[in-house]
Amino acid sequence: MNRLSIFALVLASLFLAALLFARRAPAPTPLRPSGPIVVELFTSEGCSSCPPADALLQKFDRQPYPGVQLIVLSEHVDYWNHIGWRDPYSDAAFSERQSAYGKRLGLESVYTPEMVVDGTREFLGSSSADAEAALDKAAAAVKVSLKISDVRVEGDSLKAHVETALLPSSVYAADVILAIALDHAESQVRAGENSGRHLTHVSVARAFSTVGSIASGDAFSKDVQIHLGQRADRSRLRVIAFLQEPGLGRIVGAAEEILN
């Protein structure tokens, strides 16, 4: 057999092997979100440009994207309270959380309405286009499994069991944060920029509490509690747990339960 015949035989063998491998290899799996996406809205009843953002958050709460779970939080800041209307759902803690995000994301100043998706992307809270772009990117992120169970109210405290899967090596550490939110809230505004308007809100944050932290390679499993005080209507509450990198970094896992 001459060299040309040997070379042709080798090429044919390689082609046949490649063809067999291609038949056996599975088709690429389309990207799917591996966990819920957290959407935070910083808003105020004293801000006239906020109601459209509140409406957009309510749209997201209705789960408009098949296969993607959105966990929404409406966090009412208190720095609008001095202009005529004191937002009954406002809290300095939410203003501080927003300011921390502002520093982390390199903003010159904070503003309302502002949305933050999974702790990594911020934009004007009433912009559907920016929101959809951020959600599209967030849907490709790998998330850590997180579960809330045995949720109950005892006296002035809400108790629950929170557990997570192992934190992957790509995440060096994460805080375990528990948030309590009103399922629904509304106000008849009597002063300020929204005077005369009836405003509605969804998943209105009333309290945040860091209940633990974990390092890469570890998991979390613990009975936790958060004090309710007078801030929450006990008839219908949302309990949201999420894993967030220290310093208000990425949210790498989340779960939600609604308590009737």
N, C-alpha and C positions, 0 to 999 in steps of 0.2 A: 504494500500500500504506500503510495507516494505521500509527500508532506501535505499537498493540497487536499487529498482525501481525508487525511487525519484531522486537519484543521476544520474541514466541513463537518466531520463527525462530532468533534468537540462542540462546535457551535450549535448543532442540532440537539445535542444532549443538554446543553445549558438552556436552550429555548424550551425544551420539554420540561425541565425541572422548574423553570420560572412559571410555565403555564400551570403545572400541578400546584405550585405554591399559591398562585393567585386564586385558584379555585377553592383551596382550603382556607385561605385567610378570610376572616370575617370582615364584613363591610364596616367602615368607620361609624361609630355610634354618634348620632347628633348630640350636641351639648344640651343637657337638661339641668335645671337648678337642683342642687342636692340638698337644699334647705330653704326655709323662708327668707324673704328679703325684708329688712326693717326700713320703714320710711318714717322719718321724724319731720314734723312741721312745727316751726317756731312762728307763733302767731299771736294776735292780740285783738280783743274786741274793740279796742280804741283805735285801731288802724283801718282806714277806709279801703286800703288795697288788699286786706286780708281775706274778706269773704270769698272771693273767687278761689283762693288757695284752700280755704276750708272745704269748699265744694269739691275741689279736685281730690283732696284727701278722702272725702266720703266716697267718691267714685272708686278710688283704689281699694277702699274697704269692702266694696261690693265684689271684689275679686274678678276684675274684667279680663284677666289673662289666663286662659286654661293651662293647667299644669304648673302655675306659679302662685305660691302663697305669699301675699303681702301682709305684713304685720305693721299696722299704722299707729302712730302716737302723735297726738296734738299737744304740744307743750306751750302753754301760754306764758309769755314773758311779762315782767312787771314794769318795764321802763316807759310804757305808754300811759300808765295810770295817772300821771300828773296833769294830763291835758283835758280832764273833765269827766272821764268815765273810768272807774276802777273795775277792771276785769275781775269778776268773781272767781275765775279759775286760774288767775295768775299767781306766780310764785317766783321769788328771787332765785330759787335753786335752778329754775329752768333758764333764767337769764344767764346765770353763771355757766350752765352747761353749754349754752349757745356761744358765749364768749370764749370758752375753752375750745370749742370747735373752730371758731374764727381764728384763734392763734395757731391751732394745729394745721389748718388749711391755708394759712397765709393771707387772710383777709385783712384789709386796712381797718374795717369796722363791720359790726354786725348790722343786720337789717331785718325787717319783716315785710312780707312773709318769706321765710327761707325754708327750703326742704333740704334734708341731708339723707342720702341713701346709703345704708350699711356703714355709716361713719366715714365714708371715703369721698363722696361726691356731693357738692352743694350747688344750689341754683335757686333762681327766683321761684318761690313756691307755687305760683299760679301758671308756670310755663309747662304746658303738657308736652311740648316737644323735648325740652330738656329733661323732664321726668322720664319719658319713655326711653331716651338715650341712656340715662343713668341706670334704669331698670334692666335694659338689655345687657349692659356690661355686668351688672350685679348677678344676673341669672347664670352667667358662666362661671362664677366663683364656686369653689369647693367649700362646703360648710361642715361644721362639726355637729354631729347629732346631739340634740338636747331634748329633755323630756320633763314636763311638769306633771305631778300626780298628787293625789290625796289633798286637794285644795279645800280649805274650810276656813270659816270665820269663827274665832273663839274670843268673846269679849271685844276688846279694842284691837285685836291683832288678827291678821290673816296668816294662816300657816299653810305650808305646802312642802312637798318633797321635790327636789331638783336634782337631776343627774345628767351627766354628759358622757359622751364617748371620750376616748383618749385624745388629748390635744396633739395634733400632728407636729412633726419637726419644723414645718414651715411657719408655725406660730410659737414664738418663744415663751409667751405667757398671755393669760387672759383673766380679766375680772369677771366674776359671775354677778350679774346685776338683775335685781327683781324690781319690776315696775308695776304699780297699781294704777288703773285708769277707769274712768267712768265710761260705760258703754256708749252713752248718749248724754248730751247736755244742750241746753238752749237758754237764751237770754232775750229779754226785751230791753234793748239799749235805750237809755233815756238822756244821754248826754254824749259829748265828744263827737268825733268824726262820723260815727255810725248812728248818731241819735235818730230814734224813730224806727230803727230796723230790728227785725226779729231774727236773731242769728242762731244757727244750729251747728253743733260740733259732734265729732265722733272720736271715741277712744281718747278722752281727755285725761292726760296724766295728772295724778294727784300726789304721787310719792315715788321716789327712787331709793333703792338701798343696795349697796354692794354687800353681798352675803358671803363672798369667798373669792378665792383666786386660785388658779392652777398654773403649773409650768408645763412646758413641752414634754410630752410623754406621759403626763398624768391625766387622771379623770377626776370628776367631782360627783359626789353622791352625799346629800345631806338634807335633813329636815331644817327648813328655814322659816322665819317669820318676819313680818313687817308691821309696824304700828300704823293703824288706820286713823285714830283720833276722830275728829269731826269732819275730815276732808272728803269722805267718800260716802255715797249713797250705797248702802249694803245690798240693795235689792238686785243690782246687776253690775258686776265688776268684771273687768278684764285683768287677768294676771299674765304678765309678759316677762319672760326670762330671756336674757341674752348674754352671750360671751363677747366681751369687747377687749381688744388689746389695750394695755395701760396707756394713760394720757389721751383718752378718747380716740383711739386708733380704730382699726377695722372691727366691724361686728362680724364674727366668724361663725356664729350659730345663734339660733333663736327658737322660741316656742311660745305658744299662747293658749290659755284656757279662759273660757268665759264662765263666771260663777253666777248662777241664777239665784 
